[in-house]
Amino acid sequence: MKRFAFAVMAAIVVALGASARAADNLVLSRFSDYLDALRIQAGIPGLAATIVSVNETMWERAYGLQDVDRNIATRVDAPFPVDGLMQTIVASLTLRCDETPSLSIDDPVSKFVRAAPEPNSTLRMLMTHTSRGPGGLEFLYRMDRLAPLAPVLAECNDGSFQPAVDGSFRSAVAKFFRRMAMIESVPGADVAGLKPGDEGFDKATLDRYADLLARRPVQYAVDGKGRVTASPSASSPTLAPSGGLLTSVRDLAKFDLALKSGVLMSTSEVVDAWTAPKSAAGLPLPHGIGWFVQTYNGEPIVWQYGESATSSSMMITAPRRGLTLILIANSPGLARSLNLAAGDVTVSPFARVFLGLFAR
């Protein structure tokens, strides 16, 4: 996996930006048509999508219905469950605390969580989904391994490691949302059960979360014949490093822009996150810190996905192009039966269309 810097990436995108935006109207229209056709084929009632460049949201669109029975159209500002996409936010928060006097991502997790199931695994190993095998690092993608990161991040504040006032992972993430102006994000559906003062949340914030939850899309299960049925959400109701977040494509676009601008992490931290660890044989493993990493036609691609029985999501960045695609669906259709956990995004027809049109 080649290393790259955002300064170089930004220069390329700015140099090509004007002609790209003028010429890409046709490409974006074609992409939109492909996306809607794939949505229908995958059994996705409602899909929200956006493409983010290095300094702006260049395109966004909502397809289908977020509530089929009530004929409510999908909205780009609706908070969908995004499940595994939470890993990108967790990685960003952890890297902000890296190399402080008290925390390094190469510390064993037992330094922070005494009862951790894998006491000798480092924070880096948990976030890259690696473990030590007989011959060296091995890839082991299991979302439950991320759980010990919650108490670590509950004490990480603004890049320093010190006890939080309330010691809540949820409040630490909510603070991050406020800093990023991510106003359409809900830190767990069960926030509806909190009272003013719980975990540091005031009444105005809890009321805003309640309003957002009231307009979240209905979730749908899909059977073997592609038929959809309204179903209780299968996503975790509680925020955790492995999921529980509800957010919109617009808020994820803000997160992506903060990442690209250097506001969220330094260039060196991004390079670290987006560099694949190596196996004992010196081969790149599939997952960096918070993101899957691979190549497509010789250039790096970083991505992540989320999946439950009633939801799915995907984020794909082509760093040399400065472009990110974000997709959120109210059914598992973006990921169902694709085995994305194996680390190859090109098994997804949605990814292939995006990469084929924008990373040629």
MIDOTOR-909903 format. One record per atom (N, C-alpha, C): x, y, z. Coordinates in steps of 0.001 Angstrom, whole numbers, padded with zeros to 6 digits, always signed. Last residue first. Example, Ala and Ser with C-alpha at 12.3 -4.5 7.8 and 13.67 -1.06 7.14 Angstrom:
REM MIDOTOR-909903
+012850-002250+007080 +013670-001060+007140 +012900+000030+007870 +013190-005690+007800 +012300-004500+007800 +013200-003300+007800 
REM end
This chain:
REM MIDOTOR-909903
-011211+005836-012885 -010713+005161-014084 -009269+005530-014334 -012883+006491-010803 -011474+006155-010515 -010894+005400-011698 -015510+006910-011596 -014775+008027-011000 -013312+007727-010686 -016570+004587-012780 -016855+005898-013360 -015930+006998-012865 -015583+002449-011278 -015483+002407-012734 -015698+003757-013376 -016292+003185-008684 -014872+003142-009048 -014704+003153-010567 -019146+002990-008916 -018478+004218-008482 -017020+004238-008956 -019480+000307-009744 -019988+001402-010578 -019279+002709-010212 -018303-001064-007604 -017745-001207-008951 -018218-000074-009864 -019971-000416-005454 -018575+000044-005468 -017998-000018-006875 -022285-001735-006275 -022325-000291-006029 -020910+000283-006078 -021502-004406-006356 -021815-003736-007622 -021887-002222-007462 -018828-005602-004445 -020064-004829-004413 -020327-004187-005765 -016356-006599-004748 -017441-007579-004863 -018792-006868-004853 -014630-004552-004196 -015062-004693-005591 -016064-005826-005791 -013744-004638-001623 -014943-003854-001889 -015463-004051-003304 -012566-007076+000278 -012520-006683-001140 -013809-005964-001493 -012603-008186+002891 -011688-007101+002562 -011589-006699+001111 -014299-009863+004171 -013073-010464+003643 -012103-009408+003120 -016559-008430+004707 -015585-008575+005795 -014290-009228+005336 -018244-008738+002594 -017333-007592+002559 -016274-007673+003653 -020024-010794+001699 -018827-011083+002494 -017800-009958+002380 -022458-010520+000429 -021254-010134-000320 -019957-010483+000406 -024958-010830+001609 -024371-011972+000885 -023090-011646+000129 -025606-007390+001766 -026120-008748+001961 -025460-009744+001025 -024964-004737+001424 -023909-005658+001875 -024331-007117+001890 -027093-003245+000615 -025764-002794+000200 -024683-003814+000506 -029426-004446+001784 -029086-004660+000382 -027721-004198-000078 -030653-004451+004260 -029263-004931+004178 -028714-005005+002757 -032288-001204+004381 -032351-002671+004289 -030903-003148+004178 -031998+001508+004128 -032852+000991+005200 -033208-000478+004993 -028627+002741+003551 -029872+002106+003116 -030679+001604+004307 -026229+005023+002394 -026917+004481+003568 -028282+003961+003118 -023060+005871+001090 -024370+005280+000841 -024943+004767+002154 -020672+008000-000203 -021333+007565+001027 -022732+007085+000672 -017563+008341-001772 -018966+007970-001935 -019497+007487-000594 -015135+010790-002233 -015710+009814-001317 -017175+009590-001665 -012128+011926-003772 -013565+011665-003845 -013982+010576-002864 -009503+012439-004409 -010151+013300-003438 -011645+013091-003372 -008032+010828-005968 -009055+011615-006658 -009698+012628-005723 -006450+009586-004130 -005779+010344-005192 -006758+011199-005981 -008426+008279-002483 -007648+009429-002002 -006978+010245-003105 -011474+007357-002716 -010351+007238-003647 -009431+008431-003360 -013503+005826-000317 -012695+006989-000678 -011593+006585-001645 -016673+004849+000632 -015525+004499-000200 -014793+005775-000588 -018933+003464+002801 -018152+004674+002572 -016904+004268+001816 -022170+002175+003425 -020865+002017+002782 -020241+003390+002569 -024708+000163+005012 -024075+001441+004692 -022700+001171+004097 -027865-001176+006067 -026532-001317+005474 -026010+000059+005093 -030394-003090+007850 -029712-001844+007463 -028382-002151+006811 -031375-005422+008925 -032336-004442+008426 -031688-003126+007991 -029345-006993+009828 -030419-007671+009094 -031424-006695+008504 -026539-004863+009102 -027358-005636+010029 -028435-006310+009190 -023481-003254+008404 -024499-004225+007993 -025222-004789+009206 -021196-000991+006885 -022004-001407+008016 -023094-002330+007537 -017789-000384+005809 -019199-000694+005584 -019868-001020+006905 -015155+001481+004237 -015734+000803+005392 -017204+000547+005100 -012008+002200+002598 -013464+002060+002665 -013878+001390+003966 -009704+003329+000187 -009999+003065+001595 -011511+003091+001763 -007447+002553-002332 -008852+002773-002025 -009037+002451-000544 -004624+003460-004337 -005214+003076-003051 -006688+003430-002973 -004198+002039-007662 -004231+003165-006730 -004958+002780-005448 -004284-000127-009417 -002981+000405-009023 -003010+001583-008075 -006966-000795-009681 -006214-000315-010854 -004933+000406-010454 -007067-000456-006326 -007945-000630-007478 -007247+000001-008673 -006125-001827-003153 -005830-001081-004366 -006861-001412-005436 -007158-001197+000259 -006810-002073-000851 -006437-001220-002045 -008334-001212+003571 -007439-000597+002591 -007112-001620+001514 -010901-000344+005878 -010299-001327+004987 -009423-000579+003993 -010355+001649+008806 -010765+001534+007410 -010158+000282+006773 -009322+001521+011375 -010673+002042+011169 -011212+001904+009764 -006337+001207+010263 -006911+001647+011533 -008265+002301+011260 -006776-001306+007719 -005966-000338+008434 -006632+000026+009749 -007080-004587+006511 -007694-003517+007298 -006662-002628+007956 -005942-006793+005094 -007027-006001+004500 -007423-004722+005225 -002292-006790+004866 -003545-007318+005376 -004678-006362+004994 +000326-007231+002522 -000607-006331+003199 -001865-007060+003639 +003012-009487+003354 +001894-009125+002487 +000930-008204+003229 +005025-010561+004845 +005248-009241+004271 +004142-008781+003355 +004499-012835+006186 +005106-013000+004862 +005343-011661+004166 +003166-011926+008358 +004520-012443+008565 +005256-012600+007241 +001494-008946+007036 +001528-010302+007590 +002970-010730+007796 +001216-005488+007847 +001793-006581+007053 +001708-007907+007802 -001419-003005+007621 -000391-003760+008343 +000073-004937+007495 -001908-000353+005288 -002223-001731+005688 -001091-002324+006525 -002745+002899+006062 -001668+002020+005625 -001924+000617+006159 -004480+004736+007116 -004774+004204+005785 -003621+003379+005200 -003418+005585+009545 -004709+004886+009525 -004936+004157+008211 -001070+006853+008651 -000993+005694+009547 -002280+004882+009479 -002189+008940+007186 -001326+007968+006514 -001221+006696+007344 -003447+010266+009287 -004246+009689+008204 -003447+008633+007460 -001221+011070+010760 -002191+010168+011371 -003068+009504+010313 +000026+012773+008957 +000737+011567+009386 -000210+010563+010023 -001892+014811+008746 -001560+013992+007583 -000889+012698+007996 -004047+014793+011661 -002910+015276+010881 -002657+014344+009705 -007629+015002+011763 -006378+014305+012037 -005271+014922+011196 -009504+017125+011454 -009770+015981+012310 -008505+015244+012722 -008511+018982+009702 -009099+019441+010960 -009199+018302+011954 -007708+018119+007255 -006709+018088+008310 -007228+018590+009638 -009545+017856+005256 -008980+019192+005463 -007879+019214+006508 -010442+015235+005377 -009629+015656+004223 -008935+016989+004454 -011945+015291+007749 -010817+014380+007611 -009872+014851+006503 -013916+017091+007130 -013004+017394+008238 -011763+016525+008176 -015185+015649+005091 -014526+016913+004773 -013541+017316+005873 -016219+013486+006580 -015251+013250+005511 -014490+014526+005164 -018026+014828+008263 -016925+014054+008832 -015831+013842+007792 -019783+015802+006331 -019035+016738+007182 -017828+016060+007813 -020779+013361+005391 -020023+014213+004476 -019211+015246+005257 -022188+012545+007601 -020988+011785+007239 -020142+012556+006233 -024263+014410+007425 -023335+014469+008552 -022062+013682+008257 -025451+013535+005035 -024934+014905+005132 -023957+015039+006297 -026334+011015+005580 -025223+011142+004635 -024634+012549+004696 -026873+010791+009179 -027288+011056+007806 -026072+011103+006880 -027076+008265+011775 -026595+009513+011194 -027056+009626+009756 -026742+006430+014681 -027668+006808+013615 -027207+008153+013084 -024679+003901+016100 -024828+005276+015635 -025926+005383+014573 -024292+001225+016589 -025285+001926+017387 -025544+003351+016947 -020853-000009+016665 -022098+000402+016032 -023007+001145+016977 -018495-000598+017983 -018843-001431+016827 -020126-001005+016146 -018308+001059+020177 -017316+001206+019108 -017640+000403+017848 -021786+001927+020702 -020589+001173+021056 -019563+001390+019955 -025012+002853+021723 -023781+003244+021054 -022600+002454+021608 -027732+000649+021441 -026768+001307+022324 -025495+001630+021566 -029204-000814+019706 -029783+000452+020169 -028818+001280+021014 -027788-002312+016812 -027703-002137+018260 -028350-000816+018674 -030163-003214+014260 -028954-002545+014716 -028976-002390+016226 -032563-004115+013476 -031644-005130+013998 -030325-004516+014449 -035716-002629+013977 -034303-002448+013651 -033437-003523+014290 -038503-004609+013013 -037786-003836+014031 -036298-003755+013675 -039536-004320+009570 -039057-005127+010683 -038437-004225+011737 -041274-004743+006549 -040940-003853+007663 -040619-004687+008888 -039838-006604+003991 -040848-006589+005048 -040387-005649+006150 -039285-007314+000535 -038966-006561+001752 -040155-006558+002703 -037965-009886-001494 -039140-009197-000978 -038824-008541+000359 -035937-011450-002530 -035826-010005-002648 -037028-009231-002158 -036060-014061-001961 -036589-013659-003268 -036583-012141-003447 -035159-014287+000644 -034342-014854-000427 -034803-014484-001821 -036122-011052+002087 -036059-012519+002033 -035253-012976+000822 -035109-008405+004130 -035262-008862+002745 -035152-010384+002723 -036415-005934+006391 -035707-007187+006141 -036007-007628+004711 -036149-002461+007003 -036782-003564+006269 -035846-004764+006163 -037032+000348+009031 -036054-000646+008607 -036779-001861+008004 -037977+003695+008390 -038390+002356+008779 -037359+001376+008236 -035776+006437+009195 -036455+005545+008254 -036906+004248+008916 -036527+008947+011653 -035625+007930+011110 -036407+006983+010192 -037976+010916+012860 -037975+010907+011399 -036998+009878+010804 -037646+010530+015551 -039017+010485+015037 -039042+010442+013512 -034981+011016+015962 -035439+009626+015998 -036843+009489+015427 -035030+013829+015899 -034321+013078+014868 -034805+011635+014808 -036480+014376+018224 -036991+014826+016928 -036331+014053+015781 -034713+013322+020127 -036061+012753+019987 -036674+013138+018647 -032525+015023+019858 -032375+013609+019508 -033748+012959+019294 -033725+017341+020855 -033275+017299+019456 -033093+015858+019001 -034121+016582+023500 -035283+016884+022657 -034900+016837+021178 -031466+016364+024331 -032298+015157+024308 -033552+015376+023462 -030727+019072+024140 -030050+018061+023320 -030896+016800+023214 -032418+020237+026026 -032473+020675+024626 -031841+019636+023706 -031641+018994+028450 -032973+018749+027885 -033038+019124+026408 -028213+017723+028300 -029262+018628+028766 -030562+018350+028019 -026121+015070+029352 -026977+015628+028303 -028041+016543+028908 -024493+013680+031161 -024119+015038+030789 -024991+015690+029734 -025638+011291+031844 -024454+011251+030985 -024082+012638+030452 -028570+013011+032670 -027935+011707+032479 -026790+011823+031478 -029624+015548+032339 -028582+015354+033343 -027886+014018+033222 -032814+014470+031398 -031869+015587+031479 -030903+015413+032649 -032754+010899+030819 -033377+012079+031385 -032351+013207+031427 -032957+008447+028176 -032219+009279+029134 -033067+010441+029624 -034219+007057+026169 -034541+006703+027549 -033818+007526+028592 -033108+007868+023824 -034482+008291+024096 -034892+007992+025537 -030821+006543+023537 -030695+007866+024155 -032078+008410+024487 -031186+004285+022075 -031641+004243+023465 -031365+005543+024226 -029946+004763+019659 -031393+004950+019741 -031892+004958+021183 -026914+006563+019519 -027628+005400+020037 -029108+005664+020197 -026395+009482+019064 -025473+008505+019657 -026201+007337+020335 -027317+010771+016000 -027854+010361+017297 -026954+009273+017878 -026969+013534+013814 -026425+012279+014328 -026953+012019+015733 -027268+015979+012687 -028254+014957+012327 -027798+013573+012780 -025208+017684+013177 -026449+017940+013893 -027537+016913+013587 -022155+018015+013415 -022933+016886+012905 -024267+016864+013650 -020120+019809+013993 -021431+020317+013565 -022270+019227+012908 -017892+018802+015184 -017967+018647+013730 -019265+019220+013149 -018503+019282+017848 -017326+019929+017275 -017353+019885+015751 -020691+017578+018162 -020864+019030+018302 -019705+019772+017648 -019438+015085+017852 -020461+015517+016896 -020665+017029+016960 -017811+015071+020150 -017189+015057+018826 -018184+015540+017768 -019808+014870+022038 -018952+016062+022038 -018243+016196+020693 -020713+012325+021463 -021606+013459+021243 -020826+014774+021210 -018507+010841+022327 -018842+010852+020903 -019754+012035+020583 -018684+011356+025058 -017451+011685+024345 -017710+011769+022844 -021166+010293+025650 -020997+011743+025739 -019718+012200+025050 -020630+007534+025235 -021638+008224+024439 -021430+009745+024466 -018769+006980+027217 -018365+006875+025816 -019342+007649+024937 -018530+008850+030171 -019415+008175+029235 -018832+008159+027831 -017556+010275+032370 -016988+008973+032049 -017782+008179+031039 -018237+012798+033096 -019242+011761+033322 -018741+010367+032968 -015821+014144+032709 -016671+014504+033842 -017646+013379+034153 -013049+011958+031916 -014163+012809+031539 -015032+013077+032768 -009591+011880+032735 -010951+011441+033036 -011999+012454+032592 -007497+012210+029850 -007798+012553+031230 -009246+012168+031508 -005518+012743+027322 -006089+011587+028020 -006261+011946+029477 -006323+014914+024573 -005562+014583+025773 -006253+013440+026489 -008011+015418+022455 -006647+015048+022153 -005777+014782+023355 -010472+015993+023714 -009776+017003+022922 -008301+016681+022710 -010201+013361+025891 -010883+014635+025674 -009995+015597+024908 -010861+010201+026892 -010039+010950+025945 -010774+012224+025570 -012415+008567+028334 -011475+009401+029085 -010564+010216+028175 -013839+007154+026524 -014610+007917+027504 -013711+008858+028298 -011941+005693+025199 -012370+006945+024589 -013228+007781+025529 -011743+003515+026999 -010569+004317+026656 -010996+005680+026137 -014268+002386+027039 -013786+003069+028248 -012525+003895+027995 -014259+001529+024197 -015237+002461+024762 -014735+003134+026038 -012440-000415+023549 -012101+000955+023183 -013060+001968+023813 -013456-002933+024140 -012599-002274+025144 -012211-000847+024794 -014931-003577+021664 -015610-003127+022883 -014680-002452+023899 -013798-004702+019445 -013636-003266+019626 -014179-002756+020961 -014488-007336+019199 -013151-007061+019720 -012945-005572+020013 -016882-007482+017884 -016927-007451+019339 -015563-007154+019959 -016218-007765+015167 -016588-006448+015674 -016590-006377+017196 -013581-009274+013739 -014663-009539+014675 -014997-008241+015393 -011358-010451+011645 -012400-009429+011641 -013555-009859+012527 -008193-010891+011699 -009301-011511+012412 -010393-010462+012579 -005129-011580+010205 -006363-010806+010103 -007492-011566+010775 -002074-011767+012045 -003110-012412+011243 -004361-011546+011271 +001431-011346+012487 +000086-010799+012497 -000849-011574+011576 +003209-014458+013080 +003125-013001+012986 +001679-012544+012993 +003063-017184+013341 +004071-016633+012434 +004080-015133+012331 +001062-017672+015235 +002376-018315+015390 +003459-017680+014524 -000467-014373+015552 -000494-015803+015299 +000902-016386+015477 -002027-011717+017022 -000728-012356+016869 -000921-013858+016690 -004465-010021+014980 -004054-010716+016199 -002706-011364+015937 -006435-007266+013768 -005341-008229+013661 -005084-008876+015019 -008091-005047+013334 -008637-006412+013329 -007533-007442+013073 -007246-002557+013758 -006895-003130+012455 -007413-004558+012303 -008124-002166+016352 -008711-001342+015289 -008351-001823+013893 -006584-004042+017766 -008038-004111+017814 -008650-003352+016644 -004007-003132+017185 -004420-004457+016726 -005935-004599+016747 -003995-000649+018502 -003833-000717+017047 -004333-002054+016508 -004121-001448+021133 -005250-000710+020570 -005198-000741+019049 -002806-004838+021287 -002689-003384+021369 -003960-002734+020829 -003307-007704+023318 -003515-007024+022040 -003400-005519+022242 -003219-008715+025849 -001940-008422+025205 -002079-007786+023826 -005884-009195+026627 -005081-008196+027336 -003784-007806+026646 -008636-009731+025451 -007329-009940+024809 -006328-008966+025419 -010717-008987+027156 -010598-010393+026738 -009249-010723+026096 -009956-006863+029949 -010103-007016+028495 -009895-008478+028096 -009847-006049+032566 -010580-007283+032283 -010766-007512+030787 -008484-003602+032509 -007849-004772+033131 -008525-006083+032757 -007860-001306+030291 -009015-002139+030656 -008482-003458+031206 -005370-000095+029967 -006551+000742+030202 -007750-000050+030711 -003544-002065+029643 -003099-000860+030338 -004295+000004+030736 -004723-003923+028002 -004769-004181+029446 -004279-002983+030252 -004073-003231+025442 -005367-002776+025941 -005474-002978+027442 -000723-002031+025058 -001674-003147+025214 -002963-002641+025843 -000011+000690+022803 -000094+000155+024167 -001008-001068+024182 -000208+001829+020378 +000584+000605+020448 +000725+000087+021880 -001485+004158+020692 -002274+003066+020122 -001484+001761+020077 -000892+005542+023891 -000372+005272+022553 -001186+004120+021996 -001300+007748+026598 -001905+006823+025643 -001118+006750+024350 -000113+009624+028252 -000810+008495+028861 -001300+007449+027875 +001074+011650+026789 +001859+010995+027836 +001210+009722+028380 -000021+010797+023440 -000055+011657+024620 +000772+010958+025699 -000135+009094+021283 +001144+009711+021598 +001030+010824+022647 -003580+009639+020465 -002338+008875+020349 -001133+009742+020709 -005909+010963+020346 -005327+010782+021681 -003990+010052+021641 -006568+010854+017711 -006399+012187+018304 -005747+012102+019679 -006965+008152+017401 -005727+008715+016875 -005491+010132+017377 -009528+007928+018523 -008383+007283+019174 -007069+007887+018695 -011135+009339+016716 -011040+009775+018109 -009804+009202+018787 -010737+007772+014405 -010370+009191+014408 -010209+009711+015830 -011779+005299+015210 -010372+005411+014844 -009903+006858+014894 -014472+006035+015591 -013683+005526+016716 -012186+005661+016423 -015143+006672+012961 -015186+007713+013983 -014361+007301+015202 -014870+004178+011766 -014079+005299+011252 -014035+006439+012269 -016732+002553+013109 -015290+002297+013266 -014437+003472+012806 -019247+003119+012235 -018812+003722+013500 -017312+003556+013704 -019832+001477+010195 -019176+002742+009838 -018699+003487+011081 -021308-000693+011255 -019843-000741+011244 -019139+000516+010804 -024188+001162+011670 -023503-000045+012134 -021982+000107+012066 -025929+003109+010926 -024796+002867+010024 -023867+001762+010524 -029353+003976+010767 -028303+003204+011456 -027161+002921+010476 -030052+007334+009598 -030080+005888+009397 -029104+005209+010360 -031674+010278+009802 -030648+009480+010499 -030895+007978+010338 -032059+012342+006897 -032634+011383+007835 -031539+010561+008496 -031304+014021+004912 -031010+014466+006272 -031608+013533+007316 -032176+012960+002584 -030723+012937+002793 -030343+013419+004179 -035037+010819+002710 -034438+012139+002891 -032934+012013+003120 -037504+009054+000845 -036227+009060+001565 -035659+010479+001605 -041033+009699+001189 -039804+009644+000401 -038570+009677+001300 -043578+007745+002361 -042706+008861+002709 -041377+008700+001973 -045760+005941+002363 -045324+006592+001126 -044488+007852+001403 -046398+004360+004450 -046901+005747+004507 -046462+006580+003307 -045157+001985+003722 -046583+001988+004022 -047176+003390+004008 -042418+002771+003407 -043200+002293+002273 -044697+002409+002540 -040302+005089+004244 -041456+004438+004870 -042410+004043+003748 -038439+005913+002534 -037953+005530+003857 -039074+004947+004706 -038244+005076-000894 -039068+005436+000255 -038418+005016+001566 -036157+006309-003579 -037145+005420-003007 -037823+005982-001772 -033237+008213-002830 -033996+007348-003729 -035039+006563-002941 -031472+011273-002841 -032224+010281-002088 -033125+009520-003048 -028224+012694-003301 -029507+012260-003850 -030154+011251-002900 -025589+014965-004100 -026326+014162-003128 -027690+013827-003711 -022361+016276-004835 -023602+015655-005324 -024257+014911-004170 -020261+017501-003613 -020479+017823-005024 -021768+017227-005577 -019401+019037-000781 -020296+017985-001237 -020680+018321-002673 -015918+020042-000751 -017347+020292-000785 -018110+019011-001092 -013197+019467-000940 -013600+020660-000186 -015093+020952-000214 -012777+017097-002275 -011809+017464-001238 -012274+018651-000408 -016149+015802-002509 -014826+016072-003062 -013897+016497-001932 -018516+013300-002062 -017815+014417-001437 -016461+014572-002096 -021682+012226-002858 -020277+012173-003267 -019617+013454-002774 -024334+010369-001306 -023635+011619-001566 -022225+011317-002062 -027582+008969-000710 -026237+008899-001289 -025649+010290-001435 -029996+006766+000618 -029459+008122+000588 -028003+008045+000151 -032734+004710-000127 -031277+004867-000193 -030930+006345-000232 -035294+002372+000554 -034825+003744+000619 -033316+003830+000687 -035588-000403-000150 -036692+000550-000289 -036218+001999-000349 -033714-002589-001884 -033530-001490-000942 -034681-000508-001123 -033152-004846-003535 -034235-004855-002553 -034059-003812-001478 -031311-004745-005548 -030849-005237-004247 -031947-005273-003193 -032711-003567-007650 -032270-004954-007790 -031884-005561-006446 -032964-000985-006658 -034160-001793-006883 -033795-003272-006953 -030226-000234-006624 -031059-000189-005405 -032275-001097-005544 -029531-000373-009291 -028939-001325-008355 -029736-001376-007049 -031017+001809-010227 -031280+000465-010754 -030720-000603-009820 -029820+003876-008825 -031226+003577-008585 -031584+002182-009089 -027232+003774-009906 -027438+003583-008471 -028888+003203-008179 -027606+004398-012587 -027079+003080-012214 -027414+002767-010753 -028472+007075-012283 -029355+006074-012898 -028921+004654-012528 -026161+008204-011136 -027436+008232-010419 -028405+007187-010969 -024308+007880-013206 -024111+007189-011946 -025417+007107-011160 -025416+009646-015084 -025328+008218-015393 -025167+007403-014116 -025086+012020-013693 -026421+011595-014097 -026448+010101-014400 -022314+012064-013478 -023128+011991-012267 -024549+011546-012572 -021641+012306-016182 -021206+011129-015437 -022043+010959-014178 -022736+014804-016751 -023219+013630-017472 -022865+012354-016716 -021206+016336-014986 -022662+016359-014898 -023262+015140-015589 -018489+016335-015396 -019051+015220-014657 -020562+015288-014482 -017519+018572-016609 -017664+017383-017437 -018428+016282-016733 -017511+020393-014508 -018231+020710-015734 -018520+019457-016535 -015941+019131-012600 -017318+019459-012273 -018127+019766-013523 -013512+018870-014000 -014215+017674-013534 -015676+017995-013265 -012687+021456-014419 -013072+020673-015587 -013855+019441-015175 -012239+022120-011659 -013148+022886-012503 -013624+022079-013695 -010360+020136-010576 -011716+020321-010095 -012653+021009-011056 -007741+019713-011086 -008680+019095-012013 -010125+019457-011713 -006509+021121-009047 -006076+021338-010421 -007093+020812-011426 -007748+020040-006800 -007972+021443-007129 -007607+021718-008579 -006711+017412-006921 -008148+017645-007059 -008441+019091-007432 -003944+017802-006596 -004458+017124-007790 -005921+017470-008005 -003867+019040-004104 -003350+019734-005278 -003893+019125-006562 -004870+017041-002429 -005629+018273-002610 -005172+019017-003862 -002819+015123-002586 -004166+014797-003033 -004959+016063-003324 -000721+016538-001405 -000617+016103-002801 -002005+015825-003362 -001803+016834+001148 -001395+018005+000381 -001302+017675-001097 -002205+014285+002114 -003374+015043+001686 -002990+016271+000879 +000006+011773+000865 -000269+012901+001747 -001456+013681+001213 +000630+008236+000999 +000300+009452+000283 -000039+010533+001287 +002095+005033+000425 +001764+006135+001322 +001498+007381+000488 +000768+002078-001032 +001603+003257-001121 +001127+004318-000135 +000857-001192+000000 +000000+000000+000000 +000885+001231+000000 
REM end
